[in-house]
Amino acid sequence: MSRQFAAILNDGDRSELLRHLSMPTLILHGNDDPIVPIAHGIDLARKIPQAKLERIDGWAGGMIYRTRWPT
């Protein structure tokens, strides 16, 4: 986790580049993510034109478990 956090801190801001994306974009974000708060997913969706944000209750840490898939 510390390496991932260090990579995020040293990566730089790409916000302006995101505004130029022109492909369908679906952002999946867990409401319960302890590392990346939901506010970051909301911000990302606002920066990408026509992006759709799906918030997933009970999801944290970037893992989608098969038991949570719709049937």
N, C-alpha and C positions, 0 to 999 in steps of 0.2 A: 504494500500500500504506500509506503514512503517513496518508492521509486516512481510510482504512478503520479503521486502528488508533486514530486520534484519536476517531472516531465511537464505537467500542466503549468506549473509556475514559470518554467523557462521557455514555454512554447510561443508566447506572444499573442497579441490580439488580432483575430481574423474577422472581426465584426463587419468591416466594410466589404470584404470579399464575399461574405454570406449574402449580402444584399443583391449580388449579381447572379446568384444561382437561378436557373430557369428550368429545373426539372421537378417532377412531383416529389415531395419530401414528406415522409412520415416520421415523426419523432416519438419514440416510445420512452416514457419516463415513469419510474416508480414513485408513488406518493410517499413511500417510506424509505427512500434511499438516504442512508446516513452520511454518505460521502458527498454526493452532489444534490443539493436541495432542489425541490421542484421549481423554485424560482428560476433556476438556470435553464431548465427545460422550457419554461414559459418565455424567457428572454430569447432563447434560440429560435423558437417558433415565430416570434415577432420579427426577427432579423431576416428570416428566409421568406421571400415572397410566396404566398399561398401555401405555406407549410401547414400541416395538420399535426396537432399534438394529441396523443393518446396518453392519458394518465392512468396508471394501473395501481389499484389499491393492493396493498400487501406485498408489493414488489420492491426489492432492494438489492443493490449490489450488481445489477446488470444481468441477472439470471431469470430466464423465463422457464418455469417448470411445466412440463407436459400436463400436469394435473390442473393447471390454470388455463389451458387452451379451451376455447369454446368448442362445444360438440355439435 
